[in-house]
């Protein structure tokens, strides 16, 4: 997407973001993990685990808390898919994450929300937060994503089935 002479870069349409999410959510990886990605209002990424399973748990030595590795994967997914908010047809990859876990994540479902803080031609900087089922913020993450000019090899999304 190109910059207009009188304003900020254009944003992808909600329809393009919804199509990206639809294809990505159908991928084997997403179905196996149980996560769902969406782009409400085209301004942020929401990754949810609508049903926490036993294999997601084990954090802080507890069967109730979500494991830190699962939280790291969700942060990576949320930060990494912020590239779609710029251009869902371009390849992108997370190149750096910095996470802090502030309280155990418990409950039966969780969500991570991510937004772009700033962007350049090839890098974007984003922030994500994880919320438990009561809506309490339990951790945060800052990350850097590299944007490529190459299209996704599988077509409209990074989903590989």
C-alpha positions as CSV (number, residue, x, y, z in Angstrom):
1,X,0.0,0.0,0.0
2,X,1.4,3.4,-0.8
3,X,1.4,6.6,1.1
4,X,-0.9,9.3,-0.2
5,X,0.7,12.7,-0.7
6,X,-1.5,14.4,1.9
7,X,-1.9,11.8,4.6
8,X,-1.0,8.6,6.3
9,X,-0.7,5.3,4.5
10,X,-4.0,3.8,3.5
11,X,-5.3,0.9,5.5
12,X,-6.6,-2.4,4.3
13,X,-10.4,-2.9,4.1
14,X,-12.2,-4.7,6.8
15,X,-13.2,-7.3,4.2
16,X,-9.5,-8.0,3.4
17,X,-8.7,-8.4,7.1
18,X,-11.7,-10.6,7.6
19,X,-10.7,-12.8,4.7
20,X,-7.1,-13.0,6.1
21,X,-8.4,-14.1,9.5
22,X,-10.8,-16.6,7.9
23,X,-8.1,-18.3,6.0
24,X,-5.6,-18.1,8.9
25,X,-8.1,-19.6,11.4
26,X,-8.7,-22.6,9.1
27,X,-5.0,-23.5,9.1
28,X,-4.0,-26.8,10.8
29,X,-1.8,-24.9,13.2
30,X,-4.6,-22.6,14.4
31,X,-7.1,-25.4,14.7
32,X,-4.6,-27.6,16.6
33,X,-3.7,-24.8,19.0
34,X,-7.3,-23.8,19.5
35,X,-6.7,-20.0,18.8
36,X,-8.8,-17.6,16.8
37,X,-7.5,-14.4,15.3
38,X,-9.7,-11.4,14.4
39,X,-9.3,-7.7,13.5
40,X,-12.1,-5.7,15.1
41,X,-12.6,-2.4,13.5
42,X,-9.4,-2.9,11.4
43,X,-7.4,-1.2,14.1
44,X,-6.2,-4.0,16.4
45,X,-5.5,-7.7,16.5
46,X,-7.4,-9.9,18.9
47,X,-6.2,-13.5,19.5
48,X,-8.4,-15.6,21.7
49,X,-8.3,-19.1,23.2
50,X,-12.1,-19.6,23.6
51,X,-11.5,-22.9,25.5
52,X,-8.4,-23.4,27.6
53,X,-7.4,-27.1,27.5
54,X,-5.2,-29.1,29.9
55,X,-2.3,-28.8,27.5
56,X,-2.5,-25.0,27.8
57,X,-2.1,-25.1,31.6
58,X,0.7,-25.7,34.0
59,X,2.0,-22.1,34.6
60,X,3.6,-21.4,38.0
61,X,3.3,-25.1,38.8
62,X,-0.5,-24.9,38.8
63,X,-3.1,-26.9,36.9
64,X,-5.2,-23.7,36.9
65,X,-2.7,-21.2,35.3
66,X,-1.8,-20.9,31.6
67,X,1.7,-22.0,30.8
68,X,4.2,-19.2,29.9
69,X,5.1,-20.9,26.7
70,X,1.5,-20.8,25.6
71,X,1.3,-17.1,26.5
72,X,4.6,-16.5,24.6
73,X,3.1,-18.2,21.5
74,X,-0.1,-16.0,21.8
75,X,2.0,-12.9,22.1
76,X,4.0,-13.9,19.0
77,X,0.8,-14.6,17.1
78,X,-0.8,-11.3,18.1
79,X,2.3,-9.1,17.5
80,X,3.2,-11.0,14.3
81,X,-0.3,-10.6,12.7
82,X,-0.2,-6.8,13.3
83,X,1.5,-6.8,9.8
84,X,-1.9,-7.5,8.3
85,X,-3.1,-4.2,9.7
86,X,-0.7,-2.6,7.3
87,X,-1.1,-4.9,4.3
88,X,-2.5,-8.4,4.6
89,X,-1.0,-9.5,1.3
90,X,2.6,-8.9,2.4
91,X,4.8,-11.4,4.2
92,X,5.8,-10.4,7.7
93,X,7.6,-12.0,10.7
94,X,8.2,-11.3,14.3
95,X,11.8,-10.4,14.9
96,X,11.8,-9.4,18.6
97,X,9.5,-9.9,21.6
98,X,9.9,-8.6,25.2
99,X,7.3,-10.0,27.6
100,X,6.3,-9.5,31.2
101,X,4.0,-11.7,33.1
102,X,2.4,-9.8,35.9
103,X,-0.1,-12.3,37.3
104,X,-1.1,-15.9,36.6
105,X,-3.6,-16.2,33.8
106,X,-6.5,-18.4,35.0
107,X,-10.0,-19.2,33.9
108,X,-11.5,-21.1,31.0
109,X,-10.7,-18.6,28.1
110,X,-8.3,-15.8,27.5
111,X,-7.6,-13.1,24.9
112,X,-4.7,-11.1,23.7
113,X,-5.1,-7.7,22.1
114,X,-2.3,-6.0,20.0
115,X,-2.0,-2.7,18.3
116,X,0.7,-1.0,16.2
117,X,2.6,1.7,18.1
118,X,4.6,3.0,15.1
119,X,5.8,1.8,11.7
120,X,8.4,2.5,9.1
121,X,8.8,1.0,5.6
122,X,10.1,-2.4,6.8
123,X,9.5,-2.5,10.5
124,X,6.6,-2.0,12.8
125,X,6.5,-1.8,16.6
126,X,3.5,-3.1,18.5
127,X,2.3,-3.7,22.0
128,X,0.1,-6.6,23.2
129,X,-1.7,-7.4,26.4
130,X,-3.2,-10.6,27.7
131,X,-6.4,-10.7,29.6
132,X,-8.0,-13.5,31.7
133,X,-11.6,-14.4,31.5
134,X,-12.5,-11.7,34.1
135,X,-10.9,-9.1,31.8
136,X,-7.9,-8.5,34.1
137,X,-4.7,-7.6,32.3
138,X,-2.2,-10.3,33.3
139,X,0.8,-9.6,31.1
140,X,2.2,-7.4,28.3
141,X,4.5,-7.6,25.4
142,X,6.3,-5.3,23.1
143,X,7.5,-6.5,19.7
144,X,9.0,-5.7,16.4
145,X,7.8,-7.1,13.1
146,X,9.6,-7.1,9.8
147,X,7.4,-6.3,6.7
148,X,8.4,-7.8,3.4
149,X,7.5,-6.7,-0.1
150,X,6.9,-10.3,-1.0
151,X,3.4,-11.8,-1.1
152,X,2.5,-14.8,1.0
153,X,3.5,-18.0,-0.8
154,X,0.2,-19.6,0.0
155,X,-1.9,-16.7,-1.5
156,X,-4.1,-14.5,0.7
157,X,-2.7,-15.4,4.1
158,X,0.2,-17.0,5.9
159,X,-2.0,-20.1,6.6
160,X,-0.4,-23.3,5.5
161,X,-2.7,-26.3,5.6
